[in-house]
């Protein structure tokens, strides 16, 4: 059985040895970290189709979940788009719970014990992340990786927002972007005839007849279990496994650890598709009138294993000096202006819906979608990176006279529901909702934006139907179910 708060104690013990100067700050951050994770968990419990929730009753003083075994879980009215921690306590019958891991343990639902351990790790890691933050400079960052390292709390809606099972405190301090380390990427030589290579693999990462694959030190120690020469120090980005080389490209490394929901390796399939997708994206950008750019995949290689692979991408900073992930916008204060937020929503919806009409649905969440700002902070255009999880509709492409690329597998679908879920779930329920920070602010941003958009069937679906979003809690409690699972949120435009 999971023991609530054991992870917090373990982190404190490790921190006392490694960074005694942070122990008091870590302890002070724990209550806020519990509330932040509990708020995300309560969102999932109240809005996802969990099989053991029989009914949801709304009253003046909050929401009550009637469980299938007769118990009742009570908490405040949920705002599914809120990002600030608002839920300090929920009650299971007469027992108050302020610890998400303790609550999940008490619920006793299938697969809840493993999920409780992940929640406990998320709380402890989040408190550590917050404790390690310096006073923020008022000057805007110069480098793209500096923007990414401002994002401290992780996923805005996932209960596992900072869950990093398998990472010790020392490893989080050494590798996590919010702690601002330099991570040495060691080159692993692999005979070229044993590799799948797409794109142009650079000469500096070749040694005669061998490719030098950049390997994350955590991967080398825990998965490959081999000594790797210490390589170039790189700046970790918000995904942790992707790093910025000084003055060079971004390197996406295989990192076979579970972060939030998924194990972050690099499939052989994604390597095989990478060059085709990158070339296809360049042709799409030509149709976007400068609204949207795609970072090019420079080269990708795998030793025919998801555990030993790497992808080289150009830095988004080639498209402007002030380029930042949408997830970092909250650190600028810009979204506090309703006018700015509406303008950003108009830009994002215009680009996303135009591309969807052409036949491509982006996974446009706050990590993959970036915005280029003017000197005054106005949103100018968008940049998209990491094409591995987009969806491409051959039927829509053909309708617009766009040559269908030689793609196969999961990225190809003509299913209207799948295409709209992909875009609306990531862009509207994800990037825009988290930037707005509340249902009221999201509605205020969307209403003026949608008035200016072409009346397409996709826009009609966005205006008239519930808003799709991934059922993140259900997915963690359904380990035997492959792929994404979905739920619906109240449409802020209805």
Protein Blocks (a to p, Z undefined) as FASTA:
>chain_A
ZZehklmmmmmmmmmmmmmmlmmmmmmmmmmmmmmmmmmmmmmmmmpccfklmbdcddfk
bccdddfkopacddddddfkbfbdfbfbdcehjbccfbfklmmmmnopghklmmmmmmmm
mmmmmmmmmmmpccddfbdcfbfklmmmmpmnlpakbmklmgcghiafklmmmmpmklop
acddddddddfklpccehjddfklcghjaccddddfklmmmmnopacdddddddddfkom
accdehiacddddddbdehjbccdddfklmmmmmmmmmmmmmmmmmnnomaccdddfbdc
dehiaklccdddddfklnojbdcdfklmmmnommmpmklmmmmmmmmmmmmmmmmmnopa
cdfbfklpccdddfkopafbdcdehjllgccdfklmmmnopacdddehjllccbfklmmm
mmmmmmmmmmmmmmnopaklmmmmmmmmmmmpccdfklmmmmmmccddddfklmmmmmmb
gcjdddddddfkZZ
